[in-house]
Amino acid sequence: MVSPRTRARRHGPDRSGAAPARCGGRPRAPRRSHLLPRRAAGRRGAARAGARLHRHRDRRSPRGARGLHLRGARALPLRRSRRASTRRLHAPAASPRRGDPMTLAGWYMAAWSDELGPRPLGRRLGGHPYVLFRDARDAATALSAICPHRGGDLASGELREGCVRCPYHGWELDGDGRCVRIPSQPAHAGIPPRARARKLTTVESDGAVWVWLAEGPPVGAPPPLRLPGTPRRRLRARPQRFDAGFVDVVEQAIDSSHHPFVHRGAMGARQPTEVPPIRVDVDEAASALEWEYERAPPGAPETPRHLLGALRDAALDLSPPTTWRYRCDLPGLLQLHIAYRSGGWELSALAFTPRDAGSTWVFAQSARTRAPHLLGDLHQRYFMLRVLDEDRRATRLLIGPRPAEGFPTAVSARADAATLAFRRLYARALQNGQGGSSPHA
């Protein structure tokens, strides 16, 4: 007679899952696997245990769950969590307005001059990463930040005697983009002629670094910053990133009918909502627009009725009315000159540069002759930064569709005269062949 233990060794365990009984004793309870939970009994429990084991295998082995099964358990497809699927359904969708293919060839501001210091400056311009630094001649230069060797980020490297050194293999490139040193080979060995990075044409003027963002040679010079009169006090803000297309951001700066609603914090909640009639003068030869109107000064919605407010406005020279004169030079420079009754003036300049298809750099500076003291400086800085922050938040509200080419179809009113003139001038520049693309597109 063959014992149950011998039968198990010859023919395998009983498919019922019960362990063989001892000779002359009670049947032994089935041995519990350490992989199975205590409640994993029957078909449903085995299925749950199999799914749990598959998840465990996926986390620990690159082979996933293939070839690993529990005997008696059926492998089931993993079910998505209801909570996770709900999160995906309610996640905010990407804005369809992101994307602005209409970029003119021209001069764009890339950085303030004082941003170029002892370390490389990385900045994305026109959809491509660049590195800005001063070369051996102390001239501002802008190179593609992609190292020609193995694609290291040059902006994450370091400067050495007017050259930028790649942090990956130590290749050094000069201000013209040529590789001048390869540490991994002897000095007498030749350097491959293609070991160079693309260089943008760069001009430094008025405390700013301008680059020509287009193929081919540059045309003309960067637009000048018109700063009349002396002495003046000047303040600059660090570059601001707006998550909106280039044309949308420029139009927002030109538009003045949004001031009473977007800039309640900076300009006050009692700004007049009606925009006076505007006559826009178009300079086709210079690709520029000019217009002006009278309104209350920024930061003073109306003459205050209390002594403290009157003293403040007297110290800051904020007595209405004031004359606001705008000038917009294509592709992206807007200057606002505010003339006060006392003879003082204030100039705000905004330079716009496409970062990529869905974001824009804004460079802001302000100069003035009114209130030439510390209180005036504090008010000027607070007002400039507050306006930029409010405008940046407002651009996130743009959800209208943006067509592949041209401006979106929209309903306009009399207060939109300046933005409509900008659209017409911009469209004519595109039709005349001034449309450009990134040199690295």
PyMOL commands that set and color helices and strands:
alter all, ss='L'
color gray80, all
select helices_A, chain A and resi 4-11+42-60+82-90+113-115+154-156+246-254+259-262+264-267+307-316+374-395+414-434
alter helices_A, ss='H'
color red, helices_A
select strands_A, chain A and resi 107-112+121-125+128-134+140-144+158-160+163-165+172-173+179-181+199-200+202-205+208-212+233-236+240-242+281-283+288-295+322-329+333-339+345-356+359-368
alter strands_A, ss='S'
color yellow, strands_A
deselect
rebuild
show_as cartoon
